[in-house]
Structure formats: C-alpha cells, structure tokens
C-alpha cells in the first residue's frame, strides 16, 4: 500500500486508501472512478455506472497513441509491466500476423502443420503462496486457429470405476481404448464420462504449461516446443 501511496504523492496528488468488500463503497467518497481490476472489470464497471458514477477502466486508457506513444487498442493499460523507473511495456498487440506467419513458414520449410501461440502469464493459483498467477487480461493474446476451443475428453477414472468396473488388465485397457476411439467430434459436455475433465480453454491450458516451463526469471527460454499434447490413450496403438 505504501508503494502505491508514494506513486500517487510523487505525482502531486493526495492519497487516501480505503479498504472495502464491495466496489461501490468508493461512491461514498467520489463518483469519478478508475476501476483497475482485470478479470472482473466489466462487472465492476457496470455496477458503478448503474449507480451513476463516471467510470473508466484500465482497458480504456491508452487504447490509441498519445504524442507518438505505444498503445493497445484492445486492452489499454491492462497487462502492463514496469520497464524502467519512468517507462512501461504494454501488453502485446498485432500478434495474429506473427503467429500465422510462423505457422506458414514452418509448413513451407518442414512440411509440418504446427499450432503457434504467444503466451504471457499462465492461469493457475499457487497452492503454497496462494498467489494467482494470471495478472494479464488473457493467457494468449494471439494464436492459430487449431487452438480454439476446449478439450473434448473422456475421464479414464470414470470409465474404469463405472462403465467397466467388472473388467481388469488387458480387457479393461481394450474396453477403454474402444470407448476413446468411438468418440465423435460432438461435444461431451453433459456426458458423465467427461465430468471432471475441467473445461478450460486450450490456450489457457497450453499457455500455463509454457509459462511453468519457461519461467519468469533468468532461463531466457525464447520458445517452448510441445509434442503430443493432442495425443490420447490410444495414440500409437
């Protein structure tokens, strides 16, 4: 809190820090608000505006260049990192042409179709420190089309404990393999055999894997190459 107070006061303004469990508590002090939350920003902004406040979000500031500055037309100041004492780095933009170009170049040079994504923070909570990792507005600001959607998987534990509880050994393996091979492209949402397979976006899952692999320290990992992510229990049999 002292760090934020110092920033405000160094800019020539007064600072009063108020703790509350509800965003609209700020309306007892002012009706002009900048809401700085990330993943709940739309809800917060609507709640304050519905009560008559003038509200701007971080994603509405610096969405266009100011005197030749950088900008992010979609996320504004969200996802910004401190670079030096008087400069910041904004969240990446114009990434789609880059990932599409990398995919195309890999196809031309190797004949292989690869999916490509730009990632920042992963999306997970540290179980010891209780810290939410995702401080960016999204895990991946740009990715190729093959990474759209969520996994469509069967839960092996469910099949083994329920549908094939009377089988063991090779018979159980064969039965589970046949169930997987029988999957169609239709969504398994609502099917009990898929319950518990966590319907997260593929980009969130893969981006979290990449973030954990590359780290945020001195590893200097420029690229994370993943093989076999879309394989399943029957692959190679």
N, C-alpha and C positions, 0 to 999 in steps of 0.2 A: 504494500500500500504506500509506503514511503517513497518508493521509486516513482510511482505514478504521481504522487503529490509533488515531488521535485520537478518532474517534467512539466507539470501544469504551471507551477510557480515560476520556473525559469522562463516560461513563455509570457510572463507578465500578468497571469490571471490568478485569482484566488481559488482555493480548493477546499471543498467540504465533502468528506467521504461519508456516505450513508449506506448502511447495510440493511437489506430487506429481503423478505422471501417472495415478494411479488414485484414485478417491474413497474406496475402502476403506482407504487409507493412514491416514485420520483415526482409524481404530479402534485404532491403536497408542497414541492419546492420550486418547480418550474414546469411550464407547458411546452418548452422547446428542448427536444431530446435527440441525442445521437445514440442509437442502440448498437452496441458493439458485440452482441452475441453472434455466433456463427450459424449453428445448425438449427436454432430456434428463432432465427431473426424475423421470419415472416409472421410468425405467431405474435411475437413481441410487438412488432411494428403495428400490426392490425389492432391489437388490444389497446395500445396507446392512442392510435388515431381514432378509434371508436369513442374514446373519451375526450376527443377534441384537441389533442396535442399535435404540435408540429414536429414530425419525426423524420430523421434521415438515418439510414443505415450506413455502415462502413462500406457496404457494397454499392452505395450510391455516390460515393466520394472518389474522385479521380477516375471516373469512367471515360474521360476524354483528356487529351493533353492540356496542360496548363503551362503556358510560356515554354513550350517545347519539352515538357516533362514526359516521362513514361506514363502509362495508364493501363488499366484493364477494363475493357468495355463491359465485361460480364460480372466481374467480382469486385471491382474498385480496389479498396484497400484490404479486403479480406485476403488472408494468406500471405500478408506482407512479412518479410524478415528484415531485421536490422542489419545493415551492411557496414556502415561506419557511424560515427557519432552524429553525423548530420545527413545521412542518406539511407534510404531503404530500398530493398529489392521487392518488386511486386510479384504477385502470383503469375505464372507463365500464361501467355496468350499466343495465338497463332500457331498452336501446336499441331492442329489437324494436318496441314500440308506436310509437316515434318514426318509424322508417323506414316502417312500414306506414301511419302517418297521413300522412306526406309524400307517399307514393305515391298514396294515396286522394285527397288534396287536389289534387294535380296533375291527376289524372284528372277530377275534378269541374270544375276551373277551365279546363282546356285540352282535355280530351278525349283526351289523350295518355297512353299507358301508359309510365311510366318506371321503371327499377330504381333503388333507393336503397341506399346503404351508408354506414356510419360506418367511418372508417379511422383508423389511427394510424401506426405505423411501416410502411414498405414492407418487402419481403422480398428484399434483394439484398446483395451484397458489393461494396464499393468497390474497383475494380481497382488504384488507386494507394495509398490508405491502408490497404488490406486490412481495413477495418472492416466487420463485419457490422452491417447497419442494424437488423435486427429484434430489439429488446430487449423488445417486447411479447409476451405469450403467443400472440396471433393478430394477423393484419393487420386483420381486421374483426370487431369484437365483435357487430355486428348488420347484417343485410342482407335485402333482399326475396328471395322465392323464385326469381326468374328468374336470380339469380346463383349458384345451386347448381351444383356440378359443375366439369368441366374442359373446355377447348376440344376440339372434335372436328374436327380439320383435316387436310387433305392437304398434304404438303410439295411446294411447286411445283418446287423444285430436283430432287427425286427424279423427279417426273413428266417434267420436261424432259430429264433426263440418262438415264433408263431407259426408261419406257414409250413416250415419244415422241421418242426421240433421233434418229429419222430425219426429223423434221419441223422446219420453220423458219418464221419470220414468222407470217402470219395463220393458216396451217394449225396451227402449234403452239399459238397462242392459242386457236383454236377447240377443239382437242382437250382442252386443259387446262380450258377453260370447261365443256365437256360432262362431264368427269370430276367436277368440283365440283358441277354441277347434278344429277348422278346419285347423289350421296351420300344415304343414308337416315339415319334417326335412330339407327341402330345404331352402337355404339362402334367406332372404328377402331383401338383398341389391338390390337397384334399384326400389323397390316397394315403392310408395309414402306413403303408410300406415305405413312404418317403418322409414321414414325420420325424422331426429332429435333425434333418439334414441342413438346417439353418439357411433360409432363403436369402442369402446376401448376394449382392451384385458381383459378377465375376471380376470386374475391375477392382472392387474393394478387397476381395479375397486375394487376388494375384498381386495387387499393389501392396497389401500388407506383408505378403511373403517377400516381395522385393525389398521393402523397407527394412524388414528384420535382417535380410541378407546383407544389404549394403551398409546399414547403419547410418549414423549421422555424425560420426567422428572423423578419424583420420584414415579410414580404409581407402578412400579415393576410388571406389568402385564405379566406373563410368557406365557399365551395362550389366544387367543381370539376365542371363540366358536360361530359360526354363524349358525342360524337355519332359514330355509325358504327362503334363498336367491334365489333359483331357482323356487320358487312358482310363480304363476301368479294370475290374477284377478279371475280365475275360480277355483283355488285350494280350496278344501273343500266344493264346492257346490254340 
